[in-house]
Amino acid sequence: MKIVIFAPHPDDEVYGCGGSILKWIDEGHDVHIIYVTDNRALISWGLKEDELIEEEAKQFLNLDEDEIAEIGLKEAEDVAKAFGFVKSKVHLLKFHDQDSINQIELGISLSKEFLKNTDIIVIPSYTDSHPDHHATHLIAKRVAKELELKDVEFYVFYMNTMNVPKEKRGIIRIAEYREKLYEIMSLYKTQL
């Protein structure tokens, strides 16, 4: 089975569906990941919104956004390798943070090749308030429609599942992957 995961930012794959990724790779499925943005605005946004613990971020405070993006994408590649992805199944769109909503057409064009013959597409919720998550959802759905993937299933990850009706929730048992997932989470040093 071919499964494609869309991560709006490096780290969304870990928090959104990391245990499922480990399970699917372990089961031998053909799993791909598409990282949509490069995380370049992580520190500047955190400072602006007073959402940053400066003591933990001190090693990144003097870096410009290009340097942060380079680190973020390298972390994504390291995380993908730790999950067990082979390099040919890791796709980096490299859109700037906070700008993917303006890159939907390009995202569709770049993603089409990766989604051919896909059985399951894993995406963030359409109702997610973050513009990059919203854009990622739209890109994936539009590609599936344009490729006429009539039998594709969408698995939608929510950061807050309490707002999802019980009848729409799916359960994938991942307890056996918990420790490995924690190890993988720790590879994201820029995710403070």
C-alpha positions in Angstrom: 0.0 0.0 0.0 1.3 3.5 -0.9 0.9 6.1 1.9 1.9 9.7 1.5 2.2 12.0 4.5 2.0 15.8 4.2 3.9 17.7 6.9 3.2 21.4 6.7 6.3 22.0 8.8 9.2 19.8 9.9 7.9 18.3 13.2 4.2 18.1 12.2 4.8 14.6 11.0 6.1 13.5 14.4 3.3 15.1 16.5 0.5 14.5 13.9 1.1 10.9 13.0 4.6 9.8 14.1 3.5 6.5 15.6 1.5 5.6 12.6 4.5 6.3 10.3 6.7 4.0 12.4 4.0 1.3 12.2 3.4 1.6 8.4 7.1 1.5 7.6 7.5 -1.5 10.0 4.7 -3.2 8.1 6.5 -2.7 4.8 4.2 -0.2 3.2 5.5 2.2 0.5 5.5 5.4 2.7 6.5 8.8 1.4 6.7 12.2 3.2 6.3 15.7 1.8 7.6 18.5 3.9 5.9 21.6 2.7 7.7 24.5 4.5 11.2 25.0 5.7 10.5 26.4 9.2 12.5 29.6 8.5 10.2 31.8 10.6 10.2 29.6 13.6 12.4 31.8 15.8 11.3 35.2 14.4 7.7 34.2 14.8 8.3 32.9 18.3 10.0 36.2 19.4 7.2 38.3 17.8 4.4 36.3 19.4 6.2 36.0 22.8 6.0 32.2 22.3 9.7 31.5 22.6 11.6 30.3 25.6 14.7 32.4 24.9 17.0 30.4 27.2 16.3 27.2 25.2 16.5 29.1 21.9 19.7 31.0 22.6 21.8 29.1 20.1 19.4 30.1 17.3 18.7 33.8 18.2 21.5 35.3 16.2 20.8 33.3 13.0 18.9 34.7 10.1 15.9 33.0 8.6 17.9 31.3 5.8 20.2 29.7 8.4 17.2 28.6 10.4 15.6 27.1 7.3 18.8 25.2 6.5 18.9 23.8 10.0 15.2 22.9 9.9 15.4 21.1 6.6 18.5 19.2 7.8 16.6 18.2 11.0 13.7 17.0 8.8 16.0 14.8 6.8 17.6 13.4 9.9 14.1 12.7 11.4 13.0 11.0 8.2 16.0 8.8 8.2 15.3 7.9 11.9 11.8 6.9 10.9 13.3 4.6 8.3 12.5 6.6 5.1 14.8 6.1 2.2 16.0 9.4 0.7 14.0 8.9 -2.5 10.8 8.9 -0.4 11.5 12.2 1.3 10.3 15.3 -0.6 11.1 18.9 0.4 8.9 21.6 -1.2 10.9 24.3 0.7 8.1 26.9 0.9 8.7 29.7 3.3 6.8 29.5 6.6 3.6 31.5 6.6 3.6 31.6 2.8 2.4 28.3 1.6 -1.2 29.7 1.3 0.3 31.8 -1.6 2.0 28.7 -3.1 -0.9 26.3 -3.5 -0.7 26.1 -7.3 3.0 25.4 -7.2 2.5 22.9 -4.4 0.0 21.0 -6.5 2.3 21.0 -9.4 5.3 19.8 -7.3 3.3 17.1 -5.5 1.5 15.4 -8.4 4.4 13.0 -9.2 4.6 11.9 -5.6 0.9 11.1 -5.3 0.4 8.9 -8.3 -1.1 5.6 -7.4 -1.5 6.5 -3.7 -3.8 4.5 -1.5 -3.7 6.8 1.7 -2.9 10.5 2.0 -2.3 11.8 5.5 -3.0 15.5 6.0 -3.6 18.1 8.7 -7.2 19.1 9.3 -8.9 21.7 7.1 -10.1 23.4 10.2 -6.7 23.9 11.6 -6.2 27.6 12.2 -2.5 27.7 11.0 -2.4 29.0 7.4 0.4 26.5 6.4 -1.7 23.6 7.7 -4.7 24.8 5.9 -2.8 25.3 2.6 -1.2 21.8 3.0 -4.7 20.3 3.3 -5.9 22.1 0.2 -2.8 21.1 -1.9 -3.2 17.4 -1.1 -7.0 17.4 -1.7 -6.6 19.2 -5.0 -3.8 16.9 -6.2 -6.0 13.8 -5.4 -8.8 15.4 -7.4 -6.7 16.3 -10.4 -5.1 12.9 -10.5 -8.6 11.3 -10.2 -7.5 9.2 -7.2 -11.1 7.8 -6.7 -10.2 5.1 -4.2 -7.8 7.1 -2.1 -8.4 7.3 1.6 -7.6 10.5 3.6 -6.4 10.2 7.1 -6.7 13.6 8.8 -4.6 14.4 11.9 -5.8 16.9 14.4 -3.8 18.6 17.0 -6.8 18.7 19.3 -8.9 15.5 18.8 -11.5 16.6 21.4 -13.2 18.6 18.8 -13.6 15.6 16.4 -16.8 13.7 16.7 -16.2 10.1 17.9 -17.7 8.5 14.8 -15.0 10.3 12.7 -12.1 9.2 14.9 -9.8 6.4 13.8 -7.6 4.5 16.1 -4.2 3.1 15.1 -2.5 1.2 17.9 1.0 2.5 18.2 2.0 1.9 21.9 4.9 -0.4 20.9 6.5 2.6 19.0 6.3 5.1 21.8 10.0 5.0 22.9 11.2 5.2 19.3 8.9 8.1 18.7 10.2 10.0 21.7 13.8 9.5 20.4 12.8 10.8 17.0 11.1 13.9 18.6 14.3 14.8 20.3 16.1 15.2 17.0 14.2 18.5 16.4 16.4 20.9 18.3 14.8 23.9 16.7 11.4 22.9 17.9 11.4 24.5 21.3 
